[in-house]
């Protein structure tokens, strides 16, 4: 999922406020569940008593509201502002509001939260994850407490007791970080050409990829390995293009990640990226999800430990397709009536009955193709952007999710998929065969 990667890195300087979350003094920790979609973390929040869903993102230095959906939120102390891209080439209207109440669980509350509100529909990316997403929270979430993210259990633990925290993390490896511009950076070794290259990287859990490296900052990145040209993400001033390849290893402390998929922005796109503070790229959530990680901003450290995903290979979407959620439709679901059963007890939804079965109309998701990578198997088969999915290998796509669609396209080489789609209202069929364009190198 590439929509999130670079949307918000191009803001001008913010005046950082006094936002600060607190935990009741008697609680040693609190635990918050999250949804994990395409490696990205989504939590339920309340903003001025209105329930919303936010992305948790270490690559963002302020809280951003990008969509209110159908809700009405009362904001205090709101003033008009403009967000400006690099070089002043793009201005987006927005609001800054202070002294709002933000709750993440009943015990993690900020009564003086500053929110930046983006008014441009360009930033509504709910369609690309399949759930309503209203905003993004970054530095304010992490700044005061030790925050543990457990990708295995899909839980965030927020610590409020130093001794308890130390006991719980004694099996973790300690790694120093720096906080620059309210974002975390770590020094790693990127290994290519059988040589370690020191690289200061942004830890960006709002980036669903594994690794981004900037060729202008790391001159020795090899170009003779298998690679493809690809759309990498959407930036504040436009789309980001470049190459995808693999490097031999990324080394973080004593943890070695073999042949991670690596994105290399091109020379034009690189102009949009933050290259200050000797930054040479980003570690994304495809790497971070393989670790239990604790962010300790107050003490400039992270604590890491392998989890059950650590040994998984870095898999690539071999189809060349990206998908989006475009709406819902009603479909029939049949329920066989048992002898003597009372159809009035089956469902509160509208039902149609016969002597043998009941069928009900149920809302189901509708998906479409959002992009097709050039020279991919899908490109040569004839699939196109905005084709509406009906079935894959005979199974209705209304019974799947965006995450499942994306995982399906990472299966083994030679796997064949038959797509039944609608194009301009007309049914069409296409068949593709998966082949990894950037395979593992022995």
One Martini backbone bead per residue (centre of mass of N, CA, C, O) as a GRO file, in nm:
protein
  442
    1UNK     BB    1   0.091   0.039   0.027
    2UNK     BB    2   0.141   0.388  -0.112
    3UNK     BB    3  -0.029   0.642  -0.023
    4UNK     BB    4   0.118   0.733   0.260
    5UNK     BB    5   0.427   0.783   0.255
    6UNK     BB    6   0.434   1.129   0.152
    7UNK     BB    7   0.209   1.334   0.216
    8UNK     BB    8   0.338   1.492   0.505
    9UNK     BB    9   0.655   1.591   0.456
   10UNK     BB   10   0.594   1.909   0.329
   11UNK     BB   11   0.576   2.088   0.551
   12UNK     BB   12   0.612   2.339   0.716
   13UNK     BB   13   0.663   2.507   0.986
   14UNK     BB   14   0.581   2.447   1.307
   15UNK     BB   15   0.401   2.527   1.597
   16UNK     BB   16   0.459   2.385   1.882
   17UNK     BB   17   0.275   2.263   2.124
   18UNK     BB   18   0.110   2.135   2.441
   19UNK     BB   19   0.075   1.854   2.376
   20UNK     BB   20  -0.045   1.594   2.619
   21UNK     BB   21  -0.039   1.285   2.742
   22UNK     BB   22  -0.218   1.099   2.998
   23UNK     BB   23  -0.192   0.900   3.301
   24UNK     BB   24  -0.288   0.759   3.558
   25UNK     BB   25  -0.089   0.723   3.839
   26UNK     BB   26  -0.193   0.415   3.913
   27UNK     BB   27  -0.084   0.332   3.627
   28UNK     BB   28   0.159   0.135   3.469
   29UNK     BB   29  -0.049   0.064   3.233
   30UNK     BB   30  -0.167   0.047   2.891
   31UNK     BB   31  -0.405  -0.095   2.650
   32UNK     BB   32  -0.415  -0.102   2.282
   33UNK     BB   33  -0.590  -0.169   2.018
   34UNK     BB   34  -0.538  -0.279   1.669
   35UNK     BB   35  -0.525  -0.229   1.331
   36UNK     BB   36  -0.392  -0.432   1.056
   37UNK     BB   37  -0.309  -0.270   0.741
   38UNK     BB   38  -0.066  -0.305   0.540
   39UNK     BB   39   0.119  -0.256   0.814
   40UNK     BB   40  -0.088  -0.063   0.941
   41UNK     BB   41  -0.188   0.157   1.211
   42UNK     BB   42  -0.512   0.146   1.380
   43UNK     BB   43  -0.704   0.372   1.585
   44UNK     BB   44  -0.920   0.452   1.834
   45UNK     BB   45  -1.084   0.769   1.874
   46UNK     BB   46  -1.138   1.089   2.045
   47UNK     BB   47  -1.277   1.401   1.919
   48UNK     BB   48  -1.468   1.577   2.092
   49UNK     BB   49  -1.651   1.297   2.129
   50UNK     BB   50  -1.560   1.178   1.847
   51UNK     BB   51  -1.549   0.900   1.664
   52UNK     BB   52  -1.234   0.767   1.533
   53UNK     BB   53  -0.978   0.701   1.277
   54UNK     BB   54  -0.621   0.638   1.319
   55UNK     BB   55  -0.305   0.682   1.220
   56UNK     BB   56   0.009   0.553   1.310
   57UNK     BB   57   0.297   0.795   1.283
   58UNK     BB   58   0.641   0.864   1.296
   59UNK     BB   59   0.645   1.062   1.023
   60UNK     BB   60   0.476   1.259   1.212
   61UNK     BB   61   0.461   1.588   1.391
   62UNK     BB   62   0.141   1.583   1.379
   63UNK     BB   63  -0.196   1.630   1.399
   64UNK     BB   64  -0.424   1.493   1.148
   65UNK     BB   65  -0.706   1.601   0.961
   66UNK     BB   66  -0.866   1.452   0.659
   67UNK     BB   67  -1.153   1.338   0.781
   68UNK     BB   68  -1.502   1.351   0.895
   69UNK     BB   69  -1.711   1.260   0.723
   70UNK     BB   70  -2.038   1.251   0.887
   71UNK     BB   71  -1.921   1.436   1.102
   72UNK     BB   72  -1.944   1.655   1.387
   73UNK     BB   73  -1.694   1.896   1.483
   74UNK     BB   74  -1.587   2.078   1.757
   75UNK     BB   75  -1.379   2.359   1.738
   76UNK     BB   76  -1.112   2.522   1.884
   77UNK     BB   77  -0.931   2.779   1.800
   78UNK     BB   78  -0.965   2.853   1.491
   79UNK     BB   79  -0.737   2.876   1.206
   80UNK     BB   80  -0.617   2.985   0.918
   81UNK     BB   81  -0.426   2.792   0.677
   82UNK     BB   82  -0.122   2.689   0.496
   83UNK     BB   83   0.000   2.440   0.293
   84UNK     BB   84   0.344   2.387   0.188
   85UNK     BB   85   0.546   2.309  -0.049
   86UNK     BB   86   0.811   2.277  -0.212
   87UNK     BB   87   0.878   2.600  -0.325
   88UNK     BB   88   0.566   2.689  -0.319
   89UNK     BB   89   0.385   2.514  -0.540
   90UNK     BB   90   0.176   2.437  -0.298
   91UNK     BB   91  -0.159   2.506  -0.182
   92UNK     BB   92  -0.334   2.422   0.125
   93UNK     BB   93  -0.611   2.424   0.292
   94UNK     BB   94  -0.656   2.512   0.648
   95UNK     BB   95  -0.648   2.419   1.002
   96UNK     BB   96  -0.602   2.545   1.339
   97UNK     BB   97  -0.643   2.362   1.653
   98UNK     BB   98  -0.695   2.419   1.996
   99UNK     BB   99  -0.791   2.264   2.283
  100UNK     BB  100  -0.839   1.958   2.252
  101UNK     BB  101  -0.999   1.641   2.292
  102UNK     BB  102  -0.796   1.344   2.327
  103UNK     BB  103  -0.880   0.993   2.291
  104UNK     BB  104  -0.698   0.680   2.388
  105UNK     BB  105  -0.884   0.564   2.554
  106UNK     BB  106  -0.982   0.617   2.890
  107UNK     BB  107  -0.646   0.677   2.985
  108UNK     BB  108  -0.560   0.844   2.711
  109UNK     BB  109  -0.521   1.196   2.758
  110UNK     BB  110  -0.588   1.515   2.584
  111UNK     BB  111  -0.690   1.857   2.667
  112UNK     BB  112  -0.456   2.010   2.455
  113UNK     BB  113  -0.506   1.958   2.146
  114UNK     BB  114  -0.345   1.975   1.836
  115UNK     BB  115  -0.500   2.046   1.513
  116UNK     BB  116  -0.469   1.961   1.170
  117UNK     BB  117  -0.671   2.071   0.892
  118UNK     BB  118  -0.763   1.918   0.594
  119UNK     BB  119  -0.955   2.032   0.295
  120UNK     BB  120  -0.844   1.829   0.089
  121UNK     BB  121  -0.945   1.546  -0.097
  122UNK     BB  122  -0.665   1.427  -0.174
  123UNK     BB  123  -0.636   1.303   0.143
  124UNK     BB  124  -0.840   1.065   0.086
  125UNK     BB  125  -0.748   0.712   0.181
  126UNK     BB  126  -0.971   0.497   0.248
  127UNK     BB  127  -0.985   0.330  -0.023
  128UNK     BB  128  -0.679   0.198   0.035
  129UNK     BB  129  -0.791   0.024   0.316
  130UNK     BB  130  -1.125  -0.017   0.367
  131UNK     BB  131  -1.146   0.224   0.575
  132UNK     BB  132  -1.216   0.468   0.779
  133UNK     BB  133  -1.006   0.767   0.762
  134UNK     BB  134  -0.937   1.071   0.954
  135UNK     BB  135  -0.625   1.034   1.057
  136UNK     BB  136  -0.309   1.148   1.214
  137UNK     BB  137  -0.065   1.022   1.449
  138UNK     BB  138   0.238   1.110   1.622
  139UNK     BB  139   0.434   1.262   1.837
  140UNK     BB  140   0.216   1.298   2.061
  141UNK     BB  141   0.201   0.988   2.124
  142UNK     BB  142   0.535   0.951   2.199
  143UNK     BB  143   0.681   1.182   2.377
  144UNK     BB  144   0.639   1.070   2.703
  145UNK     BB  145   0.632   0.759   2.644
  146UNK     BB  146   0.645   0.423   2.649
  147UNK     BB  147   0.603   0.243   2.332
  148UNK     BB  148   0.447  -0.062   2.259
  149UNK     BB  149   0.470  -0.279   1.968
  150UNK     BB  150   0.250  -0.559   1.884
  151UNK     BB  151   0.208  -0.737   1.593
  152UNK     BB  152   0.094  -1.012   1.694
  153UNK     BB  153  -0.149  -0.886   1.895
  154UNK     BB  154  -0.242  -0.597   1.835
  155UNK     BB  155  -0.072  -0.412   2.058
  156UNK     BB  156  -0.056  -0.134   2.279
  157UNK     BB  157   0.192  -0.025   2.515
  158UNK     BB  158   0.170   0.202   2.796
  159UNK     BB  159   0.401   0.344   3.003
  160UNK     BB  160   0.409   0.452   3.385
  161UNK     BB  161   0.672   0.271   3.487
  162UNK     BB  162   1.002   0.231   3.511
  163UNK     BB  163   1.041  -0.046   3.653
  164UNK     BB  164   0.837  -0.203   3.490
  165UNK     BB  165   0.963  -0.149   3.214
  166UNK     BB  166   1.241  -0.277   3.267
  167UNK     BB  167   1.133  -0.564   3.321
  168UNK     BB  168   0.977  -0.602   3.040
  169UNK     BB  169   1.269  -0.521   2.861
  170UNK     BB  170   1.526  -0.712   2.928
  171UNK     BB  171   1.510  -0.883   2.636
  172UNK     BB  172   1.594  -0.632   2.493
  173UNK     BB  173   1.731  -0.431   2.254
  174UNK     BB  174   1.936  -0.148   2.261
  175UNK     BB  175   1.872   0.166   2.075
  176UNK     BB  176   1.982   0.442   1.944
  177UNK     BB  177   1.837   0.770   1.898
  178UNK     BB  178   1.695   1.036   1.715
  179UNK     BB  179   1.532   1.366   1.740
  180UNK     BB  180   1.407   1.510   1.440
  181UNK     BB  181   1.145   1.695   1.401
  182UNK     BB  182   0.980   1.475   1.573
  183UNK     BB  183   1.168   1.232   1.463
  184UNK     BB  184   1.293   0.908   1.413
  185UNK     BB  185   1.640   0.802   1.424
  186UNK     BB  186   1.866   0.555   1.267
  187UNK     BB  187   2.156   0.362   1.265
  188UNK     BB  188   2.271   0.174   0.990
  189UNK     BB  189   2.329  -0.113   0.767
  190UNK     BB  190   2.383  -0.117   0.422
  191UNK     BB  191   2.409  -0.406   0.218
  192UNK     BB  192   2.631  -0.374  -0.063
  193UNK     BB  193   2.876  -0.516  -0.233
  194UNK     BB  194   2.983  -0.645   0.036
  195UNK     BB  195   2.904  -0.367   0.196
  196UNK     BB  196   2.898  -0.148   0.452
  197UNK     BB  197   2.649   0.124   0.493
  198UNK     BB  198   2.599   0.394   0.649
  199UNK     BB  199   2.254   0.474   0.775
  200UNK     BB  200   2.032   0.729   0.816
  201UNK     BB  201   1.702   0.654   0.941
  202UNK     BB  202   1.374   0.668   0.918
  203UNK     BB  203   1.117   0.582   1.137
  204UNK     BB  204   0.832   0.454   0.936
  205UNK     BB  205   0.512   0.329   1.019
  206UNK     BB  206   0.360   0.488   0.762
  207UNK     BB  207   0.532   0.282   0.590
  208UNK     BB  208   0.466  -0.017   0.410
  209UNK     BB  209   0.740  -0.058   0.349
  210UNK     BB  210   1.067  -0.151   0.407
  211UNK     BB  211   1.268   0.031   0.204
  212UNK     BB  212   1.445   0.345   0.180
  213UNK     BB  213   1.669   0.487  -0.068
  214UNK     BB  214   1.907   0.745  -0.147
  215UNK     BB  215   2.113   0.775  -0.412
  216UNK     BB  216   2.241   1.061  -0.344
  217UNK     BB  217   2.345   0.942  -0.047
  218UNK     BB  218   2.409   0.649  -0.194
  219UNK     BB  219   2.638   0.582  -0.439
  220UNK     BB  220   2.664   0.238  -0.429
  221UNK     BB  221   2.414   0.153  -0.551
  222UNK     BB  222   2.307  -0.099  -0.727
  223UNK     BB  223   2.206  -0.157  -1.093
  224UNK     BB  224   2.241  -0.485  -1.170
  225UNK     BB  225   1.999  -0.561  -1.038
  226UNK     BB  226   1.698  -0.645  -1.016
  227UNK     BB  227   1.447  -0.419  -1.164
  228UNK     BB  228   1.191  -0.161  -1.130
  229UNK     BB  229   0.952   0.046  -1.240
  230UNK     BB  230   0.773   0.272  -1.007
  231UNK     BB  231   0.522   0.348  -0.795
  232UNK     BB  232   0.572   0.475  -0.457
  233UNK     BB  233   0.402   0.757  -0.418
  234UNK     BB  234   0.246   1.033  -0.246
  235UNK     BB  235   0.292   1.372  -0.265
  236UNK     BB  236   0.247   1.707  -0.211
  237UNK     BB  237   0.362   1.753  -0.533
  238UNK     BB  238   0.321   1.442  -0.600
  239UNK     BB  239   0.443   1.184  -0.751
  240UNK     BB  240   0.638   0.886  -0.682
  241UNK     BB  241   0.930   0.772  -0.842
  242UNK     BB  242   1.105   0.454  -0.936
  243UNK     BB  243   1.275   0.190  -0.783
  244UNK     BB  244   1.284  -0.170  -0.748
  245UNK     BB  245   1.463  -0.378  -0.514
  246UNK     BB  246   1.755  -0.542  -0.378
  247UNK     BB  247   1.935  -0.597  -0.098
  248UNK     BB  248   2.123  -0.789   0.093
  249UNK     BB  249   2.119  -0.593   0.364
  250UNK     BB  250   1.986  -0.513   0.691
  251UNK     BB  251   2.136  -0.351   0.981
  252UNK     BB  252   2.009  -0.375   1.325
  253UNK     BB  253   2.234  -0.405   1.512
  254UNK     BB  254   2.184  -0.768   1.535
  255UNK     BB  255   1.983  -0.736   1.295
  256UNK     BB  256   1.904  -0.935   1.002
  257UNK     BB  257   1.794  -0.837   0.675
  258UNK     BB  258   1.711  -1.024   0.400
  259UNK     BB  259   1.646  -0.896   0.105
  260UNK     BB  260   1.506  -0.627   0.089
  261UNK     BB  261   1.279  -0.431  -0.030
  262UNK     BB  262   1.378  -0.149  -0.243
  263UNK     BB  263   1.343   0.199  -0.262
  264UNK     BB  264   1.425   0.433  -0.547
  265UNK     BB  265   1.420   0.740  -0.595
  266UNK     BB  266   1.420   0.967  -0.820
  267UNK     BB  267   1.558   1.272  -0.910
  268UNK     BB  268   1.283   1.420  -0.904
  269UNK     BB  269   1.150   1.306  -0.641
  270UNK     BB  270   1.382   1.379  -0.436
  271UNK     BB  271   1.298   1.685  -0.409
  272UNK     BB  272   1.055   1.610  -0.195
  273UNK     BB  273   1.255   1.519   0.012
  274UNK     BB  274   1.398   1.467   0.328
  275UNK     BB  275   1.762   1.548   0.354
  276UNK     BB  276   1.809   1.613   0.626
  277UNK     BB  277   2.026   1.512   0.873
  278UNK     BB  278   2.162   1.281   0.694
  279UNK     BB  279   1.954   1.146   0.536
  280UNK     BB  280   1.903   0.804   0.353
  281UNK     BB  281   1.606   0.722   0.461
  282UNK     BB  282   1.377   0.434   0.528
  283UNK     BB  283   1.197   0.258   0.772
  284UNK     BB  284   0.950   0.034   0.747
  285UNK     BB  285   0.682  -0.186   0.833
  286UNK     BB  286   0.801  -0.447   0.693
  287UNK     BB  287   1.020  -0.447   0.919
  288UNK     BB  288   0.889  -0.366   1.200
  289UNK     BB  289   0.683  -0.617   1.214
  290UNK     BB  290   0.937  -0.820   1.301
  291UNK     BB  291   0.903  -0.652   1.571
  292UNK     BB  292   0.941  -0.577   1.891
  293UNK     BB  293   0.861  -0.237   1.987
  294UNK     BB  294   1.016   0.044   2.163
  295UNK     BB  295   0.935   0.375   2.222
  296UNK     BB  296   1.186   0.621   2.361
  297UNK     BB  297   1.190   0.946   2.345
  298UNK     BB  298   1.295   1.066   2.618
  299UNK     BB  299   1.575   0.859   2.581
  300UNK     BB  300   1.663   0.794   2.291
  301UNK     BB  301   1.504   0.503   2.226
  302UNK     BB  302   1.507   0.161   2.136
  303UNK     BB  303   1.330  -0.158   2.160
  304UNK     BB  304   1.423  -0.493   2.048
  305UNK     BB  305   1.247  -0.791   1.908
  306UNK     BB  306   1.178  -1.078   1.799
  307UNK     BB  307   0.930  -1.224   1.604
  308UNK     BB  308   0.727  -1.442   1.414
  309UNK     BB  309   0.808  -1.260   1.140
  310UNK     BB  310   1.120  -1.247   1.092
  311UNK     BB  311   1.161  -1.503   0.875
  312UNK     BB  312   1.017  -1.376   0.663
  313UNK     BB  313   0.986  -1.305   0.356
  314UNK     BB  314   1.019  -1.070   0.100
  315UNK     BB  315   0.734  -0.977  -0.059
  316UNK     BB  316   0.576  -0.940  -0.380
  317UNK     BB  317   0.374  -0.781  -0.604
  318UNK     BB  318   0.339  -0.964  -0.905
  319UNK     BB  319   0.095  -0.829  -1.073
  320UNK     BB  320   0.081  -0.492  -1.066
  321UNK     BB  321  -0.152  -0.444  -0.857
  322UNK     BB  322  -0.387  -0.208  -0.743
  323UNK     BB  323  -0.628  -0.137  -0.485
  324UNK     BB  324  -0.979  -0.032  -0.431
  325UNK     BB  325  -1.237   0.119  -0.255
  326UNK     BB  326  -1.574   0.217  -0.404
  327UNK     BB  327  -1.791   0.052  -0.224
  328UNK     BB  328  -2.131  -0.068  -0.226
  329UNK     BB  329  -2.345  -0.366  -0.229
  330UNK     BB  330  -2.613  -0.565  -0.298
  331UNK     BB  331  -2.660  -0.902  -0.172
  332UNK     BB  332  -2.735  -1.227  -0.178
  333UNK     BB  333  -2.837  -1.438   0.102
  334UNK     BB  334  -2.864  -1.774   0.186
  335UNK     BB  335  -3.114  -1.943   0.401
  336UNK     BB  336  -3.177  -2.233   0.539
  337UNK     BB  337  -3.458  -2.392   0.645
  338UNK     BB  338  -3.570  -2.527   0.918
  339UNK     BB  339  -3.760  -2.735   1.074
  340UNK     BB  340  -3.984  -2.522   1.230
  341UNK     BB  341  -3.887  -2.257   1.165
  342UNK     BB  342  -3.845  -1.902   1.233
  343UNK     BB  343  -3.797  -1.639   1.022
  344UNK     BB  344  -3.815  -1.399   1.235
  345UNK     BB  345  -3.519  -1.492   1.377
  346UNK     BB  346  -3.284  -1.447   1.171
  347UNK     BB  347  -3.339  -1.126   1.107
  348UNK     BB  348  -3.349  -0.764   1.090
  349UNK     BB  349  -3.350  -0.786   0.807
  350UNK     BB  350  -3.444  -0.795   0.499
  351UNK     BB  351  -3.676  -1.047   0.381
  352UNK     BB  352  -3.700  -1.345   0.176
  353UNK     BB  353  -3.945  -1.605   0.121
  354UNK     BB  354  -3.978  -1.957   0.129
  355UNK     BB  355  -4.029  -2.294   0.192
  356UNK     BB  356  -3.685  -2.342   0.202
  357UNK     BB  357  -3.590  -2.028   0.203
  358UNK     BB  358  -3.377  -1.752   0.274
  359UNK     BB  359  -3.326  -1.414   0.165
  360UNK     BB  360  -3.076  -1.160   0.191
  361UNK     BB  361  -2.970  -0.825   0.201
  362UNK     BB  362  -2.621  -0.742   0.163
  363UNK     BB  363  -2.352  -0.559   0.234
  364UNK     BB  364  -2.087  -0.511  -0.009
  365UNK     BB  365  -1.788  -0.483  -0.138
  366UNK     BB  366  -1.609  -0.270  -0.375
  367UNK     BB  367  -1.360  -0.325  -0.628
  368UNK     BB  368  -1.065  -0.173  -0.775
  369UNK     BB  369  -0.835  -0.061  -0.997
  370UNK     BB  370  -0.573   0.182  -0.938
  371UNK     BB  371  -0.322   0.016  -1.071
  372UNK     BB  372  -0.073  -0.049  -1.342
  373UNK     BB  373   0.211  -0.197  -1.405
  374UNK     BB  374   0.446  -0.176  -1.612
  375UNK     BB  375   0.528  -0.486  -1.752
  376UNK     BB  376   0.323  -0.661  -1.641
  377UNK     BB  377   0.105  -0.919  -1.649
  378UNK     BB  378  -0.145  -0.729  -1.639
  379UNK     BB  379  -0.065  -0.543  -1.868
  380UNK     BB  380  -0.048  -0.770  -2.093
  381UNK     BB  381  -0.348  -0.877  -2.046
  382UNK     BB  382  -0.537  -0.581  -2.006
  383UNK     BB  383  -0.552  -0.449  -1.755
  384UNK     BB  384  -0.720  -0.169  -1.582
  385UNK     BB  385  -0.789   0.112  -1.469
  386UNK     BB  386  -1.110   0.083  -1.305
  387UNK     BB  387  -1.157  -0.194  -1.282
  388UNK     BB  388  -1.419  -0.407  -1.177
  389UNK     BB  389  -1.454  -0.638  -0.943
  390UNK     BB  390  -1.595  -0.977  -0.922
  391UNK     BB  391  -1.379  -1.217  -0.988
  392UNK     BB  392  -1.153  -1.478  -0.850
  393UNK     BB  393  -1.149  -1.785  -0.938
  394UNK     BB  394  -1.484  -1.774  -0.896
  395UNK     BB  395  -1.466  -1.561  -0.663
  396UNK     BB  396  -1.604  -1.333  -0.488
  397UNK     BB  397  -1.483  -1.012  -0.386
  398UNK     BB  398  -1.704  -0.950  -0.156
  399UNK     BB  399  -1.543  -1.176   0.045
  400UNK     BB  400  -1.318  -0.963   0.079
  401UNK     BB  401  -1.010  -0.785   0.116
  402UNK     BB  402  -0.754  -0.583   0.062
  403UNK     BB  403  -0.542  -0.753   0.207
  404UNK     BB  404  -0.612  -1.020   0.061
  405UNK     BB  405  -0.551  -0.924  -0.224
  406UNK     BB  406  -0.252  -0.854  -0.178
  407UNK     BB  407  -0.161  -1.138  -0.077
  408UNK     BB  408  -0.242  -1.298  -0.330
  409UNK     BB  409  -0.010  -1.141  -0.513
  410UNK     BB  410   0.237  -1.311  -0.337
  411UNK     BB  411   0.259  -1.563  -0.462
  412UNK     BB  412   0.377  -1.798  -0.638
  413UNK     BB  413   0.523  -1.879  -0.901
  414UNK     BB  414   0.265  -1.958  -1.150
  415UNK     BB  415   0.026  -1.832  -1.049
  416UNK     BB  416  -0.321  -1.830  -1.135
  417UNK     BB  417  -0.551  -1.567  -1.256
  418UNK     BB  418  -0.902  -1.508  -1.284
  419UNK     BB  419  -1.059  -1.224  -1.416
  420UNK     BB  420  -1.367  -1.063  -1.329
  421UNK     BB  421  -1.496  -0.776  -1.499
  422UNK     BB  422  -1.576  -0.426  -1.518
  423UNK     BB  423  -1.610  -0.217  -1.823
  424UNK     BB  424  -1.834   0.011  -1.856
  425UNK     BB  425  -2.042  -0.243  -1.772
  426UNK     BB  426  -1.863  -0.467  -1.902
  427UNK     BB  427  -1.784  -0.787  -1.934
  428UNK     BB  428  -1.463  -0.939  -1.838
  429UNK     BB  429  -1.163  -1.142  -1.918
  430UNK     BB  430  -0.863  -1.240  -1.726
  431UNK     BB  431  -0.520  -1.370  -1.736
  432UNK     BB  432  -0.271  -1.443  -1.487
  433UNK     BB  433   0.089  -1.473  -1.411
  434UNK     BB  434   0.310  -1.511  -1.172
  435UNK     BB  435   0.610  -1.291  -1.141
  436UNK     BB  436   0.914  -1.213  -1.014
  437UNK     BB  437   1.107  -0.921  -1.086
  438UNK     BB  438   1.263  -0.946  -0.777
  439UNK     BB  439   1.436  -1.183  -0.695
  440UNK     BB  440   1.605  -1.381  -0.523
  441UNK     BB  441   1.953  -1.399  -0.441
  442UNK     BB  442   2.215  -1.640  -0.410
   0.00000   0.00000   0.00000
